[in-house]
Amino acid sequence: MSILKLKTENITKSFDDRIIIEDINIELKKGEIVSLIGVSGSGKTTLFNILSGLTKPDKGRVYLDGEDITTKPGKISYMLQKDLLLPHKKIIDNAALGLVVKGMKKKEARKEAEKYFEAFGLTGTKDKYPSQLSGGMRQRVALLRTYLATDGVALLDEPFSALDAITKSGMHNWYLDLMSKIEMSTIFITHDIEEAILLSDRIYILAGTPGTIVKEIVIDKATKEEHFLEYKERIKKMLI
């Protein structure tokens, strides 16, 4: 049986008397990759801010491993579109930053981060600076930083959107391989339907005004390639 890591109960949020999202109920199981797709303005970022504890919902709760973490930041890692690496710090220190923030001594944090450099494809980069790495490599560093800072759940807001098509395709394959080696449950925000189908175990469709979950699509990995276009057309119709 899959272990439930994260769930929400009836999350609702409004700004300036306008309801942005309403009665959002989602779940994330251990080791799962779940995508959240919706048109611009449907409330995806608002939901991520609530999940990460940065924003208080008007109604509803967020649970991590059964614990109520509503409005408790620091429990779930949140990676934005840009890598946001500190240009004046070496790669090893950028990767270890989350551990340092959580209270680990700098020397110990470096040792812990370095353990994962091979798995994340970062061998030989620890003494370099962000400006010396490609966009794809910087995203790997940012993902490692996110992984080290998390309690098992990470929110990724279009982490590959700024990459060119060739680099993006390579990152998709790398990420799927990485997820088979480490334990991290992930929720993606993406506007790329093909990316969502390729990476996800399940996809939540956020649509309407206010934004609500209108459909949950389970991706059958065994037949994914065979039904890829069918999945794509179903999702497109829901977003129109």
C-alpha positions as CSV (number, residue, x, y, z in Angstrom):
1,M,0.0,0.0,0.0
2,S,1.3,3.5,-0.9
3,I,2.0,5.8,2.0
4,L,0.2,9.1,2.0
5,K,2.6,12.0,2.4
6,L,0.6,15.1,1.8
7,K,-3.1,16.0,1.5
8,T,-5.3,19.0,1.6
9,E,-8.8,19.4,2.8
10,N,-11.1,21.9,1.2
11,I,-8.5,24.7,0.6
12,T,-10.1,28.0,-0.3
13,K,-8.5,31.4,-0.7
14,S,-9.6,34.8,-1.8
15,F,-7.9,38.1,-2.5
16,D,-9.8,41.5,-2.6
17,D,-13.1,39.7,-2.1
18,R,-12.5,37.5,-5.2
19,I,-12.2,33.8,-4.6
20,I,-9.1,32.4,-6.3
21,I,-9.3,28.7,-5.4
22,E,-12.1,26.8,-3.8
23,D,-12.4,23.5,-2.0
24,I,-9.1,22.1,-3.3
25,N,-8.6,18.5,-2.2
26,I,-5.4,16.8,-3.5
27,E,-3.2,13.9,-2.3
28,L,0.5,13.0,-2.8
29,K,1.8,9.6,-2.0
30,K,5.4,8.6,-1.1
31,G,7.6,8.6,-4.1
32,E,4.9,10.0,-6.4
33,I,5.3,12.7,-9.1
34,V,2.0,14.6,-9.5
35,S,1.5,17.5,-11.9
36,L,-0.9,20.4,-11.5
37,I,-2.0,21.9,-14.8
38,G,-4.2,24.9,-15.3
39,V,-4.4,28.1,-17.4
40,S,-2.8,31.3,-16.1
41,G,-4.8,32.8,-13.3
42,S,-6.4,29.5,-12.2
43,G,-4.7,29.6,-8.8
44,K,-1.7,27.2,-9.1
45,T,0.8,29.5,-7.5
46,T,-1.7,30.5,-4.8
47,L,-2.1,26.8,-3.9
48,F,1.6,26.3,-3.8
49,N,2.0,29.2,-1.5
50,I,-0.5,27.7,0.8
51,L,1.0,24.2,0.7
52,S,4.4,25.6,1.5
53,G,3.0,27.5,4.5
54,L,3.7,31.0,3.0
55,T,0.0,31.9,2.7
56,K,-2.9,31.3,5.1
57,P,-6.0,29.8,3.5
58,D,-9.4,31.3,4.2
59,K,-10.6,27.7,4.8
60,G,-9.1,24.3,4.8
61,R,-6.1,22.5,6.1
62,V,-2.8,21.0,4.8
63,Y,-1.4,17.8,6.3
64,L,2.1,16.3,5.9
65,D,2.5,12.8,7.3
66,G,-0.7,13.3,9.2
67,E,0.5,16.5,10.9
68,D,-1.4,19.7,10.3
69,I,1.2,22.1,8.8
70,T,-1.2,24.8,7.7
71,T,0.8,28.1,7.7
72,K,3.9,26.4,9.0
73,P,6.7,27.3,6.5
74,G,9.9,25.2,6.3
75,K,8.1,21.8,6.2
76,I,7.9,21.5,2.4
77,S,10.5,22.7,0.0
78,Y,9.5,25.1,-2.8
79,M,11.6,25.5,-5.9
80,L,10.7,28.4,-8.3
81,Q,11.2,28.6,-12.0
82,K,14.6,30.3,-11.7
83,D,17.4,28.4,-10.0
84,L,18.1,31.4,-7.7
85,L,21.6,30.2,-7.0
86,L,23.8,32.7,-5.1
87,P,26.4,33.9,-7.6
88,H,29.1,34.6,-5.1
89,K,28.9,31.1,-3.5
90,K,30.5,27.9,-4.8
91,I,28.2,25.1,-6.0
92,I,28.8,23.1,-2.9
93,D,27.7,25.9,-0.7
94,N,24.6,26.6,-2.8
95,A,23.6,23.0,-2.6
96,A,24.2,22.9,1.1
97,L,22.3,26.1,1.8
98,G,19.1,24.5,2.9
99,L,20.8,22.4,5.5
100,V,22.7,25.4,6.9
101,V,19.4,27.3,7.1
102,K,17.9,24.3,9.1
103,G,20.7,24.6,11.6
104,M,23.5,22.3,10.4
105,K,27.0,23.5,10.7
106,K,28.6,24.6,7.4
107,K,31.3,21.9,7.3
108,E,28.8,19.2,8.0
109,A,26.3,20.5,5.5
110,R,29.0,20.5,2.8
111,K,29.8,16.8,3.6
112,E,26.2,15.8,3.5
113,A,25.5,17.7,0.2
114,E,28.6,16.2,-1.4
115,K,27.3,12.7,-0.9
116,Y,24.6,13.4,-3.6
117,F,26.8,15.1,-6.2
118,E,27.3,11.9,-8.2
119,A,23.6,10.9,-8.1
120,F,22.6,14.4,-9.3
121,G,25.2,14.5,-12.1
122,L,27.3,17.2,-10.5
123,T,30.6,15.4,-10.1
124,G,33.5,17.9,-10.5
125,T,31.4,21.0,-10.0
126,K,31.6,21.6,-6.2
127,D,34.3,24.3,-6.4
128,K,32.8,26.1,-9.4
129,Y,30.5,29.1,-9.3
130,P,27.0,29.3,-10.9
131,S,28.2,31.4,-13.8
132,Q,30.5,28.6,-14.8
133,L,27.6,26.1,-15.3
134,S,25.0,25.6,-18.0
135,G,21.3,26.3,-17.3
136,G,20.6,22.6,-17.0
137,M,23.4,22.0,-14.6
138,R,22.3,25.0,-12.4
139,Q,18.8,23.4,-12.3
140,R,20.4,20.2,-11.0
141,V,22.1,22.2,-8.2
142,A,18.8,23.9,-7.4
143,L,17.0,20.5,-7.3
144,L,19.7,19.1,-5.0
145,R,19.3,22.1,-2.7
146,T,15.6,21.5,-2.7
147,Y,16.0,17.8,-2.0
148,L,18.3,18.4,0.9
149,A,16.0,20.9,2.5
150,T,12.9,18.9,2.3
151,D,11.2,16.5,4.7
152,G,10.3,14.3,1.7
153,V,8.0,16.6,-0.3
154,A,9.0,19.2,-2.8
155,L,6.9,21.7,-4.8
156,L,8.5,22.5,-8.2
157,D,7.1,25.5,-10.1
158,E,7.9,24.9,-13.8
159,P,11.5,24.0,-13.0
160,F,12.4,23.2,-16.7
161,S,10.5,25.9,-18.5
162,A,13.5,28.2,-19.1
163,L,15.5,25.4,-20.7
164,D,15.8,24.9,-24.5
165,A,14.0,22.0,-26.0
166,I,17.0,19.7,-26.2
167,T,18.2,20.4,-22.7
168,K,14.7,20.1,-21.4
169,S,14.2,16.6,-22.9
170,G,17.5,15.5,-21.4
171,M,16.5,16.9,-18.0
172,H,13.2,15.0,-18.1
173,N,15.0,11.7,-18.6
174,W,17.5,12.5,-16.0
175,Y,14.8,13.5,-13.5
176,L,12.9,10.3,-13.9
177,D,16.0,8.3,-13.4
178,L,16.9,10.3,-10.3
179,M,13.4,9.8,-8.8
180,S,13.9,6.1,-9.1
181,K,17.0,6.4,-6.9
182,I,15.9,8.9,-4.2
183,E,12.8,9.2,-2.0
184,M,11.2,12.5,-2.8
185,S,7.5,13.1,-3.4
186,T,6.9,15.9,-5.9
187,I,4.1,18.2,-7.1
188,F,4.9,20.0,-10.3
189,I,3.3,23.1,-11.7
190,T,3.6,23.0,-15.5
191,H,1.9,24.5,-18.5
192,D,3.5,21.8,-20.7
193,I,0.9,19.0,-21.2
194,E,3.5,16.6,-22.7
195,E,5.9,17.2,-19.8
196,A,3.1,16.4,-17.3
197,I,2.2,13.1,-19.1
198,L,5.9,12.1,-19.4
199,L,6.8,12.8,-15.8
200,S,3.6,12.2,-13.8
201,D,2.0,9.3,-12.0
202,R,-1.1,11.5,-11.7
203,I,-2.3,14.8,-13.1
204,Y,-4.7,17.3,-11.4
205,I,-6.5,19.7,-13.7
206,L,-7.2,23.1,-12.1
207,A,-9.8,25.1,-14.0
208,G,-12.7,27.5,-13.7
209,T,-13.3,30.7,-11.8
210,P,-12.6,30.3,-9.0
211,G,-10.1,27.5,-9.6
212,T,-11.2,24.0,-8.6
213,I,-9.9,20.5,-9.3
214,V,-12.1,19.4,-12.2
215,K,-10.3,16.1,-12.9
216,E,-7.7,13.7,-11.7
217,I,-6.0,11.7,-14.4
218,V,-4.0,8.6,-13.5
219,I,-1.2,7.9,-16.0
220,D,-0.7,4.2,-16.7
221,K,3.1,4.0,-17.2
222,A,2.9,0.6,-18.9
223,T,0.7,2.0,-21.7
224,K,1.7,5.6,-21.5
225,E,3.4,5.7,-24.9
226,E,0.6,3.9,-26.6
227,H,-2.0,6.3,-25.2
228,F,0.1,9.5,-25.1
229,L,-1.9,11.4,-27.7
230,E,-5.2,10.3,-26.1
231,Y,-4.0,11.7,-22.7
232,K,-3.0,14.9,-24.4
233,E,-6.3,15.5,-26.1
234,R,-8.3,14.8,-23.0
235,I,-6.3,17.4,-21.0
236,K,-6.4,20.0,-23.7
237,K,-10.2,19.8,-23.8
238,M,-10.5,20.3,-20.1
239,L,-8.3,23.5,-20.2
240,I,-10.3,25.2,-23.0
